[in-house]
Amino acid sequence: MIFNKKSIVVVLLALCSLSALANNSSITRSESVGVVSGILASETSIAEIPLMYNTSRANMARAYGFKAQYPLELFLGKSSYRSCRMYYKDENYTAEEYIAFVNKYAGANVELSGVQRHYGAGGLQCTFTGFKVLASAEEVAKKKAEQQKAQQGNVVVADDYVIGDMPVSVLRLMPEFVLFRLLGEDGNPVKDPKHECGNRIYIDPAIERGAIHAFRAELNKYGNRATLKNVKMMNGKCTAEKVVPLSL
């Protein structure tokens, strides 16, 4: 039988868990947690190896004093209680039944009641007595998509504001805009500027098309370095009043 890497990792984790349970098979203290909600994870790798599953569950039953031979184990994501990710119930599930259970509810928003937190028994773990589905996997996915759509619809364009003069190295000059690299205080291009304007600023008013060639030639005399005057953020884009050659 060939197992994937994920299965091998799960087996190793299970072996560690079994060792811990064997070394400490009694609960030293318990406290009531109450109700815990979260998203049921689709974790069934260990159940795909029946012998490992049966041994693991039998050790859990012994550690927690369960009557069930193969108690139910659930993994919760986005849990309202972060101290435990795994939760156990004194109810018998064979490997096949466990896989069917997880496949049925994986991705659903569920609620566990009667949750208790235990110390000892191979480490800190939690048990529960009640299981309730709050929203199916389809409902959870639909709600997430609606929230993402709402967030996109609520994007607000930032208010207009003044940035000021900017020293730049001009990469391309057009009548309506300039492509540039931002210059640092040392006069060299900034390696990772992450500037709010990116590398494009629009010129308003635009340079007359008949004068653009002469302007480029003048700019070339200064190593294509220039100052973008009175840069502003307006309606979500950057504008400059004019481009002035910057002496070296």
MONORSUL-V569114 format. One record per residue. D_CENTER is the distance of its C-alpha to the mean C-alpha in Angstrom with 1 decimal. Layout:
# MONORSUL-V569114
d_center:D_CENTER
d_center:D_CENTER
This chain:
# MONORSUL-V569114
d_center:34.7
d_center:31.7
d_center:28.3
d_center:25.0
d_center:23.1
d_center:20.7
d_center:23.9
d_center:25.5
d_center:22.7
d_center:22.9
d_center:26.7
d_center:26.6
d_center:24.4
d_center:26.8
d_center:29.7
d_center:28.5
d_center:28.1
d_center:31.5
d_center:33.0
d_center:31.7
d_center:33.0
d_center:36.4
d_center:36.7
d_center:35.9
d_center:36.7
d_center:37.4
d_center:35.5
d_center:36.6
d_center:35.1
d_center:33.2
d_center:31.9
d_center:31.0
d_center:27.5
d_center:28.3
d_center:25.7
d_center:22.1
d_center:19.7
d_center:16.5
d_center:15.2
d_center:17.5
d_center:16.0
d_center:18.0
d_center:19.3
d_center:22.9
d_center:23.4
d_center:26.0
d_center:27.9
d_center:28.5
d_center:30.8
d_center:33.2
d_center:35.1
d_center:32.0
d_center:30.8
d_center:34.3
d_center:34.7
d_center:31.4
d_center:32.0
d_center:35.6
d_center:34.7
d_center:32.3
d_center:35.2
d_center:37.5
d_center:35.2
d_center:34.6
d_center:38.0
d_center:36.9
d_center:39.6
d_center:37.3
d_center:37.7
d_center:34.2
d_center:32.0
d_center:28.8
d_center:25.5
d_center:22.2
d_center:18.6
d_center:16.5
d_center:12.7
d_center:11.7
d_center:15.2
d_center:17.4
d_center:18.9
d_center:16.9
d_center:20.0
d_center:20.2
d_center:17.9
d_center:21.1
d_center:23.8
d_center:27.3
d_center:30.0
d_center:33.7
d_center:34.0
d_center:35.0
d_center:32.9
d_center:33.9
d_center:31.5
d_center:32.1
d_center:31.8
d_center:28.5
d_center:27.0
d_center:28.4
d_center:27.0
d_center:23.4
d_center:23.7
d_center:25.1
d_center:22.5
d_center:19.2
d_center:16.4
d_center:18.7
d_center:18.3
d_center:21.0
d_center:23.1
d_center:24.8
d_center:28.0
d_center:30.4
d_center:27.7
d_center:29.2
d_center:27.8
d_center:30.1
d_center:30.9
d_center:32.7
d_center:32.7
d_center:30.8
d_center:28.3
d_center:26.5
d_center:25.7
d_center:25.9
d_center:28.2
d_center:28.4
d_center:31.3
d_center:30.0
d_center:27.4
d_center:26.7
d_center:24.5
d_center:23.2
d_center:21.6
d_center:21.7
d_center:18.8
d_center:20.2
d_center:20.3
d_center:16.7
d_center:15.7
d_center:18.3
d_center:17.2
d_center:13.6
d_center:15.2
d_center:17.7
d_center:15.3
d_center:13.6
d_center:17.3
d_center:18.5
d_center:16.0
d_center:17.2
d_center:20.7
d_center:20.5
d_center:19.9
d_center:22.8
d_center:24.5
d_center:25.1
d_center:28.7
d_center:31.1
d_center:31.7
d_center:33.8
d_center:32.4
d_center:35.9
d_center:37.5
d_center:35.4
d_center:37.0
d_center:35.7
d_center:36.7
d_center:37.5
d_center:36.2
d_center:37.7
d_center:39.8
d_center:40.4
d_center:42.4
d_center:39.4
d_center:36.6
d_center:36.0
d_center:33.5
d_center:33.1
d_center:31.6
d_center:31.4
d_center:34.0
d_center:33.5
d_center:36.3
d_center:37.8
d_center:38.3
d_center:36.0
d_center:33.0
d_center:29.7
d_center:27.6
d_center:24.2
d_center:25.1
d_center:21.9
d_center:24.5
d_center:23.9
d_center:26.6
d_center:25.1
d_center:28.3
d_center:30.3
d_center:32.5
d_center:35.0
d_center:38.6
d_center:40.3
d_center:43.2
d_center:42.9
d_center:45.3
d_center:48.4
d_center:48.2
d_center:51.7
d_center:50.8
d_center:47.5
d_center:49.2
d_center:51.3
d_center:48.2
d_center:46.3
d_center:49.4
d_center:49.7
d_center:46.0
d_center:46.6
d_center:49.3
d_center:46.6
d_center:44.3
d_center:42.1
d_center:41.0
d_center:41.0
d_center:40.0
d_center:38.2
d_center:40.0
d_center:38.6
d_center:35.1
d_center:33.5
d_center:30.3
d_center:31.7
d_center:30.1
d_center:26.9
d_center:28.8
d_center:30.7
d_center:34.5
d_center:37.2
d_center:40.9
d_center:42.3
d_center:41.9
d_center:44.3
d_center:45.1
d_center:44.2
d_center:46.9
d_center:46.0
